[in-house]
Amino acid sequence: MNIPTFDYYIMNQEITFKRINKLAIPALIAGVAEPLLSTTDLAIVGNIQQNATESIAAIGIVGAFLSMLIWVFGQTRSGISSIISQYLGANKLNEVKELPAQAIVLVVSISFLILAISYPFTKEIFQFYNASGTILEYSTTYYKIRVFGFPFTLLVIAIFGIFRGLQNTYYPMLIAIVGTIVNVVLDIVLVYGIENYIPAMNIEGAAYASVFAQITMALMAIYLLLKKTSISLKFTLPFNKEIRRFIVMVANLFVRTIALNVALYFATSYATDYGKEYIAAYTIGLNIWLMGAFMIDGYSSAGNILSGKLVGAKAYKTLILLGRKLIIYGLIFGGGLALIGFVFYHFIGRIFTQEIVVLKQFYNTFWIILAMQPICAVAFIYDGMFKGLGETKYLRNILLLSTLLVFIPVLLIFDAMNYKLYAIWIAFYGWIIARSIPLIFVFRKKFFLLSRKEN
């Protein structure tokens, strides 16, 4: 009979409900920081007196493009987190001490390159999203301000990855709370203005508020990392031995995120083509969906953090138990979000706009977004676990196939039937299902086999 070791008890202690929530709840709050910036912009701008619908549409289009950039180049968080947590679990953290600074320099350098390339072609970028007239003008104005927050956002995301790898979601939560408060206050002040002191800047004010919030978060992240951890941000050469694995992981996630943003591009482009009330309604729905996704991502983050450490310690039985518990917690949380959404169905829409034509289109399809939440929980939790395990190849392939073989065909079929926004959200629903089921089978097949070999 095998007697459990002390390490066994430690690993099992880490997957109690209390331990998971200690990581998940702060991660949940931190995770909503970026989508909350856009959602706050929407709620504030959606209630201005002039061209509110066009302003919402512009923020939605720019938000879709910026989200693409952030998700594509923000994959450093998962790469850093995975490697650091695995080395932490193996008690060899000192072997990757140079990696965080090297990874941050790479990603921030790329962000400045993207800014320099995209800025002169802003108008052409949003014409590609079918924007025209006032919506194109507002999109161009909003992006040319808000894009300057992009490097700061990627810096914050990378530092969040370091904290995650160290099993710390508390500091990212603090940073996110401060950034959100700064954004909300500046949104109100700059969008609406203060009589006799600050003129109302409308959509430009929302862009400036977001940039200032992102700079604040970056400064706070740097301070906490340097003061509260032993991690150095001093860039040194030669590159760490894990830099190649880091780049491969990020490259896989890069391709995966391109596939994700192909889906978002098709959805945004089609909604824009349907008319301004449709793109405005879609934008509100997308931001609420993303908010729910990032809230569920709290449990995904816990899976990411703990799975990396467990696989580093080769505690495969505990890893399987972690997966089971996270699915249960995620389904409960996702179901709870859906229930809240149905209870406050009409109130939620009126937070963002008072335009009757926009609200009509939003209410017609909001129920699909809510019904997706439990399935999203499964997809996002397994996404997080696979990132923590470093198994990014599976994530890349599954999302590519889900986008090309499910999302796009479903969208085209229902669009041809004139379903409009229904077509978009039905396609997203099928896409989420196609993302989640294969990951469950892959996880069970690989780690059940390893668990049988575990002593």
Secondary structure in CASP SS format (residue, H / E / C, confidence):
PFRMAT SS
TARGET T0000
AUTHOR 0000-0000-0000
METHOD secondary structure of the structure
MODEL  1
M C 1.00
N C 1.00
I C 1.00
P C 1.00
T C 1.00
F H 1.00
D H 1.00
Y H 1.00
Y H 1.00
I H 1.00
M H 1.00
N H 1.00
Q H 1.00
E C 1.00
I C 1.00
T C 1.00
F H 1.00
K H 1.00
R H 1.00
I H 1.00
N H 1.00
K H 1.00
L H 1.00
A H 1.00
I H 1.00
P H 1.00
A H 1.00
L H 1.00
I H 1.00
A H 1.00
G H 1.00
V C 1.00
A H 1.00
E H 1.00
P H 1.00
L H 1.00
L H 1.00
S H 1.00
T H 1.00
T H 1.00
D H 1.00
L H 1.00
A H 1.00
I H 1.00
V H 1.00
G C 1.00
N C 1.00
I C 1.00
Q C 1.00
Q C 1.00
N C 1.00
A H 1.00
T H 1.00
E H 1.00
S H 1.00
I H 1.00
A H 1.00
A H 1.00
I H 1.00
G H 1.00
I H 1.00
V H 1.00
G H 1.00
A H 1.00
F H 1.00
L H 1.00
S H 1.00
M H 1.00
L H 1.00
I H 1.00
W H 1.00
V H 1.00
F H 1.00
G C 1.00
Q C 1.00
T H 1.00
R H 1.00
S H 1.00
G H 1.00
I H 1.00
S H 1.00
S H 1.00
I H 1.00
I H 1.00
S H 1.00
Q H 1.00
Y H 1.00
L H 1.00
G H 1.00
A C 1.00
N C 1.00
K C 1.00
L H 1.00
N H 1.00
E H 1.00
V H 1.00
K C 1.00
E C 1.00
L H 1.00
P H 1.00
A H 1.00
Q H 1.00
A H 1.00
I H 1.00
V H 1.00
L H 1.00
V H 1.00
V H 1.00
S H 1.00
I H 1.00
S H 1.00
F H 1.00
L H 1.00
I H 1.00
L H 1.00
A H 1.00
I H 1.00
S H 1.00
Y H 1.00
P H 1.00
F H 1.00
T H 1.00
K H 1.00
E H 1.00
I H 1.00
F H 1.00
Q H 1.00
F C 1.00
Y C 1.00
N C 1.00
A C 1.00
S C 1.00
G H 1.00
T H 1.00
I H 1.00
L H 1.00
E H 1.00
Y H 1.00
S H 1.00
T H 1.00
T H 1.00
Y H 1.00
Y H 1.00
K H 1.00
I H 1.00
R H 1.00
V H 1.00
F H 1.00
G H 1.00
F H 1.00
P H 1.00
F H 1.00
T H 1.00
L H 1.00
L H 1.00
V H 1.00
I H 1.00
A H 1.00
I H 1.00
F H 1.00
G H 1.00
I H 1.00
F H 1.00
R H 1.00
G H 1.00
L C 1.00
Q C 1.00
N C 1.00
T C 1.00
Y H 1.00
Y H 1.00
P H 1.00
M H 1.00
L H 1.00
I H 1.00
A H 1.00
I H 1.00
V H 1.00
G H 1.00
T H 1.00
I H 1.00
V H 1.00
N H 1.00
V H 1.00
V H 1.00
L H 1.00
D H 1.00
I H 1.00
V H 1.00
L H 1.00
V H 1.00
Y H 1.00
G C 1.00
I E 1.00
E C 1.00
N C 1.00
Y C 1.00
I E 1.00
P C 1.00
A C 1.00
M C 1.00
N H 1.00
I H 1.00
E H 1.00
G H 1.00
A H 1.00
A H 1.00
Y H 1.00
A H 1.00
S H 1.00
V H 1.00
F H 1.00
A H 1.00
Q H 1.00
I H 1.00
T H 1.00
M H 1.00
A H 1.00
L H 1.00
M H 1.00
A H 1.00
I H 1.00
Y H 1.00
L H 1.00
L H 1.00
L H 1.00
K H 1.00
K H 1.00
T C 1.00
S C 1.00
I C 1.00
S C 1.00
L C 1.00
K C 1.00
F C 1.00
T C 1.00
L C 1.00
P C 1.00
F C 1.00
N C 1.00
K C 1.00
E C 1.00
I H 1.00
R H 1.00
R H 1.00
F H 1.00
I H 1.00
V H 1.00
M H 1.00
V H 1.00
A H 1.00
N H 1.00
L H 1.00
F H 1.00
V H 1.00
R H 1.00
T H 1.00
I H 1.00
A H 1.00
L H 1.00
N H 1.00
V H 1.00
A H 1.00
L H 1.00
Y H 1.00
F H 1.00
A H 1.00
T H 1.00
S H 1.00
Y H 1.00
A H 1.00
T H 1.00
D H 1.00
Y H 1.00
G C 1.00
K H 1.00
E H 1.00
Y H 1.00
I H 1.00
A H 1.00
A H 1.00
Y H 1.00
T H 1.00
I H 1.00
G H 1.00
L H 1.00
N H 1.00
I H 1.00
W H 1.00
L H 1.00
M H 1.00
G H 1.00
A H 1.00
F H 1.00
M H 1.00
I H 1.00
D H 1.00
G H 1.00
Y H 1.00
S H 1.00
S H 1.00
A H 1.00
G H 1.00
N H 1.00
I H 1.00
L H 1.00
S H 1.00
G H 1.00
K H 1.00
L H 1.00
V H 1.00
G H 1.00
A C 1.00
K C 1.00
A C 1.00
Y H 1.00
K H 1.00
T H 1.00
L H 1.00
I H 1.00
L H 1.00
L H 1.00
G H 1.00
R H 1.00
K H 1.00
L H 1.00
I H 1.00
I H 1.00
Y H 1.00
G H 1.00
L H 1.00
I H 1.00
F H 1.00
G H 1.00
G H 1.00
G H 1.00
L H 1.00
A H 1.00
L H 1.00
I H 1.00
G H 1.00
F H 1.00
V H 1.00
F C 1.00
Y H 1.00
H H 1.00
F H 1.00
I H 1.00
G H 1.00
R H 1.00
I H 1.00
F H 1.00
T C 1.00
Q C 1.00
E C 1.00
I H 1.00
V H 1.00
V H 1.00
L H 1.00
K H 1.00
Q H 1.00
F H 1.00
Y H 1.00
N H 1.00
T H 1.00
F H 1.00
W H 1.00
I H 1.00
I H 1.00
L H 1.00
A H 1.00
M H 1.00
Q H 1.00
P H 1.00
I H 1.00
C H 1.00
A H 1.00
V H 1.00
A H 1.00
F H 1.00
I H 1.00
Y H 1.00
D H 1.00
G H 1.00
M H 1.00
F H 1.00
K H 1.00
G H 1.00
L H 1.00
G C 1.00
E C 1.00
T H 1.00
K H 1.00
Y H 1.00
L H 1.00
R H 1.00
N H 1.00
I H 1.00
L H 1.00
L H 1.00
L H 1.00
S H 1.00
T H 1.00
L H 1.00
L H 1.00
V H 1.00
F H 1.00
I H 1.00
P H 1.00
V H 1.00
L H 1.00
L H 1.00
I H 1.00
F H 1.00
D H 1.00
A H 1.00
M C 1.00
N C 1.00
Y C 1.00
K C 1.00
L H 1.00
Y H 1.00
A H 1.00
I H 1.00
W H 1.00
I H 1.00
A H 1.00
F H 1.00
Y H 1.00
G H 1.00
W H 1.00
I H 1.00
I H 1.00
A H 1.00
R H 1.00
S H 1.00
I H 1.00
P H 1.00
L H 1.00
I H 1.00
F H 1.00
V H 1.00
F H 1.00
R H 1.00
K H 1.00
K H 1.00
F H 1.00
F H 1.00
L H 1.00
L H 1.00
S H 1.00
R H 1.00
K H 1.00
E C 1.00
N C 1.00
END
